[in-house]
Amino acid sequence: MFGQGLKQVQQALGHRADGIQREFSAANDRLGVIGRKLLESEVENREQLVAEQEALRERRAELADEVNLWRDRAKNLMQQPGDNALRIYLKELLEIDDETLRPAVEHVLYLLDASDEELAGLTENRAEAKPLTAAGRLLERARTSYDLRGSDPAPRQQAASEFAGRSGMAQDEQAIAEIEAAGNDPDAIVRELAVLTLIQLHRYRAMRLADLDAAHHSVEQLARLTHPAVVPVLIGVLETPRAGFARSQDSEAPVDSNNDRARLVALKRLIEWHTSEARIAVQSRQFDRDSKISELAVKALEAFPGEWAGRLR
């Protein structure tokens, strides 16, 4: 248990170094682009490019030092001569105040100072723990897996997509409720994974359910979310007219219908998101099959003719 805790701290330190390394590589690539531009005989903004080049060189040197610092921290963790030295070193790591590092460090500090009875209790609790649901296991991974706790959001996005794509998961109301509740978790990483997963679950429902009332409800849920990952999903809803069934006031039995009502909700929210991708999607709907959608698209483009560069609300 103690060795696993130390390994998790080391992984967290390594992931932090990897994130800085990616930033270093991006700066290096940009320097290459600037260097090639400056070789051209006629460059209108030469002074601006030279200033950016100098700033990037300074930043690249800083990032190189930071990468080495975090890699040294990971190496030094496993080289402490005893419990007291390790305890001091871990407390120094806590002073860095890194949200992805803190839980693992605090756990190892607890294990260092725990009594035999407390350690035995941990083992018993783990053995007697109630089996987690599929949603619970996903959220637990967000707390303990450092593939998911790094600065790169791609692994969290992939985990969310894989979970939502599992057979029957998008129809599991209990799982959706459990994921939705995790949106209020005190852990920022858990909250983000919960939101990303919720987006994917509602995307599946909005795009595939034959019950258009349930699909419409999912589009309304997507429209309430404020994470930018929802924008391409709303665009997908808007650009995908489809048929299904819905309940009617005039009949107890479901009747044939379409998803234009949900598409209108998506359009309204995309106008509020006001991103360049949203603008392109709105432009494509000026001649939509649904008159309400086409009229609103035209009005939005007339009201906001310039660049769309950020949320209106």
N, C-alpha and C positions, 0 to 999 in steps of 0.2 A: 504493500500500500504506500509506504514512504517512498520507495524507489519510483513508483509510478507518478507520485506527486512531483518529485524532482524532474522527471522526464517531461511532465506537462509544463513546468516553468521553463525548462530549456527550450521546448518547442515554441513557447510564446515569445521568448527572446529571439529565437531564430526567425520566426515569422515577422517580427518587427524589423529585423535586419533585411529580410527579403523585400518588404514593402519599400524601404528606403532605397534598396538596390534598384527597384523598378523606376523610382523617381530619378535616380542617378542616370539610368539608361535613357530615360526620356529627355533629360537635359543634354546628354551626350548626342542624341539623335538631332535635337534642335540645333546644337552647335554645328553639326555637320551641314545642315540645311543652310544656316546663315553663312558658313564659310563658302559654300558653293555660290550663293547669291553675290557675295562680295567679290568673287572672281570675275563676275560679269562686268563688262566695260561701262555700261550705263545702268546705274542704280539710283533711283530717285531718293530713296530714304536711307542712304548710306550711313549717315550719322546715327540715325535711330537703330540701325542694325548693329553698328559697332558698339553702341551703348548696351544693347541687349546681349551682345556677345560677351562683353566684359562682365556683366552681371551674372550671366550663366556660368562663366568660368569660375567666378567666386562661389556661386551656389554649388557647382559640381564638386569643388574642393571640400566644401562644408559637408556635402552628402557623403563623400568618400570617407571622411573622418567619422561621420555618424554610423555608417555601415560597419566600420572596423570596431567602433565602440560597442555596438550591440553584439557583434560576434564575439568580442572579448568577454562581454558579460556572460554569454552563454557558456563559453569555455571555462571561465573562472568559477562558475557555479559548481561544477563537478570537481573542482580542485581545492575546495576548502578543507583545512586540516582536521576539523573536528566540529562537533555540534555547536559550540559557542561561536566559532568563526562563521559557520554557516548561518546561524541565527542573525549575527550582525550584518552579514552580506545580504540576507533576505530583507532585513529592515531597510537597508540602503536602497534596495530595489523598490520597496514600497514608496519611498520618498519621490520616486520618479512620477508617481501618480498616473500610471498608464492603465486605462480601464480594462484592456484585454489581458494585462499581466496580473493585476491585483488579485483576482479570485484564486489563481493558482498559487501565488506567493503566500497568501493568507492561509490557504489550506495546508501547505507544508509547514508553516509556522505553528499551526494548530497541532499537527502531528508531532512536531518536535517537543512540544510542551504537554501533550496529553498524557494522562495517567494510564496505567495498564487497564484499569476498569473502563475508561473512556474509549480506548482503542478496541477493547473487546466488545463494547457496546456498538461501535461503528460496524464491526464485522457482523454482529448479530442483526443489526438493523438492515444491513445490505442483504443478508440471507432471508430475512423475513419480509422484505419490502414487497408491497403489492405490485404485481406485474404492470408495467406501464402500457398505456394504449399506444397505437401507432403514432398518434399526434404527440403523446407524451414523450415517446422515444426521440422524435424529431427535435422537440424543444430541449430535451436533456442533452442531445448532441450539441445544440447551440451553446450550452453552458460549459461543456467539457472538451469538445473537439476543437483543436486549434487550427484545423483546416477551415473551420467555420468562423473562428474568432479572429482571423487575421484582418488586415486593413483592406484586402481585396474583396469586394462584394461578390465576385463571380461564383465562388463555391457556395455561398448562401443562395444565390439565384438558382444554381443547378440543383441544390438540395430541395428547394421549394418546387421546382418544376418536376423533379422525380417523384416527390411525394404526391403532388396533385395528379400525376399521370398514372398512379397505381389504380388498378381495377376497383371500381366502386367507391373510391375515396371522395370524389366530388359529390356523391349522393349521400355521404355519411354525415347527417346533420350534427351528430354528437362530436365528430372530429372537427367539423367546421366551427362549432361553438367553442371547443377547446382551444383551437388556434386563435380564434377571435379574442378570447379572454386573455391570451398571452400578449396581446397588443398593449396591455397595461403593465407588463412585467417590469420590475425595476432595472433589469439588465438590458442595456441598449442593444446588444447583439441579439438577444432573444426576441426583443420587440421587432427588430428589423426582419429577422427570419420569419416571424409570425405574419407580418404585413406582406412580405414577398410571397409567402405560401397562400395567404388569403387571396391575393391578386390572382394567383394561378388557379386556385379552386373556383373562384367566381368566373374567371375567363372560360374555364371548361364548361361551367353551367350556362353561361351566357351564349356560348357559341354552339353548344351541342344538345342541350335539353330540348326535347320536343314540346314539353310543357312551357309555353311561352310566358305564362304568368310567373313561373319560378325563374325563368331566364331573365325576365324583366327585373325581378327583385334583385338578382345578382348584379345587373348593370347599375341599379340604384346604389348598391353597396360599393361598387367600384367607383362610382361618381363621388362618393363621400371620402374616399381615401386621398391622402396628400403626398404619397410617395411617387416620385417621377416615373417609377417602373410601370405605373398604371397607364401612362399615356399611350404606348403602343397597343395595349390591350383595348383601350377605348377606340382607338383608330381601327383596330380589327373588327370590333362590333359595328362601327359606323359603316365600314366598307363591305359588310357581308349581309346583304338581305337574305332572309331565309323564311321558310314556311314551317308551321307547326299547328298546335291547337291551343285554345285559350277558353276560359269560361265566359259565358255571355249572360247578360241580364235577362235576355229573352228566352233562354233555354237552360234547363238543368244540365244537359249534356254538353261536353266540350264541343266547340265549333272550330272549323279551319280558320287560321289567321296567319299573320306575318309578324315580324319583329320590328316593324317601323317605329312603333312607340318606344322601344328600347333604343333604337338607333338615334332617335331624337334626343333622348336623355344623354347619350354619348356625345352627340354633336354639341349640345349646350355646355357640357363640362369641358370639352376640348377648346371651345371658345374661351372659357375661363382660364384654362391652362396657358393658352396664348404662347405656345412654343412654335418654333419654325416648322416642326413636324406636324403640329396640330393645324397650322395654317395651310400646309399642302393638302392635308386631308379635307379641310373645309372647302378649299378651292375645287376639289374633285367632286363635290356634292352639289354644285350649282345647278346641275341638270339631273338631279336625282329623280327616281321614279315617284317618290313621295313629295307632294307639293310643299308640305310644311318644312321638310328638311331642306329642299332647294331654296325656298324663300328665306329661311333663317340663315343659310350659308351666304346668300347674296347680301343680306343686310349686315352680317358680321364683317364681310370683306369691305363693304362700303363704309361702315363705322370705324374700322381699323385698317386703313389702306397701307400703312407702313409695315415695318418689320415687327414680327411678334417675338418678343425676347423675354417673356417671363409671365408668371401667373397674375391674373387680374384680381383674384381672390383665393 
